[in-house]
Amino acid sequence: MKTSFLPFSFICFVFTLQHLIGTTHAAPEPVLDITGQKLRTGVKYYILPLIRGRGGGLKVASTSNNTCPLFVVQEKLEVLKGTPVTFTPYNAENGVILTSTDLNIKSYVTPYPCAQPQVWKLLKVLTGVWFLSTGGVEGNPGFDTTINWFKIEKSGKDYVLKFCPSVCKCQTLCRELGLYTGDDGNKHLALSDQVPSFIVNFKRA
């Protein structure tokens, strides 16, 4: 897999206008795990697929010939829950994770083989497809860190992960994340208009 690194200004203008910020959302509400408990900062969770039988939870792993950074992919076996993560919102209300709120997602792999942080970010890999990888920056909201911010949105009774940052006054992409099958055979969590939204729920690790 050939990985390319592009400035965020390029990302801002690639997709068509229908994917840009401008949609409205319901008021933020607490995100719930599969037991009905509110997601909280500092607590580790597994991100699991709503539809079972097509793979397990999300994990970070080296793919193809790339050792670092690690990419966010789906476990191939349904019984595997993936890599636990924490969510760190830009603004946390009493430590509760809310929908439609900018947040960083950080994986916890031990041992971790890379020098970069385990924070998720967008990484350009293919034309029109941005895979998610580790190596992002936690906190410090602004234009330079926009590719590190994601949101959890409602999808019926369940949820989707979305890239639609509002941490800076800049026009950028706004789209739900889906699974894109790469040349390496892995199902990558990705930003692309070529894949449907990946509907998920959360389980405390």
Secondary structure, 3 states (H helix, E strand, C coil): CCCCCCCHHHHCCCCCHHHECCCCCCCCCECECCCCCECECCCCEEEEECCCCCCCCEEEEEECCEEEEEEEEECCCCCCCCCCEEEEECCCECCECECCCCEEEEECCCCCCCCCCCECEEEEEECCEEEEECCCCCCCCCHHHHHHCEEEEEECCEEEEEECCCCCCCCCECEECEEEECCCCCEEEEECCCCCECEEEEEEC
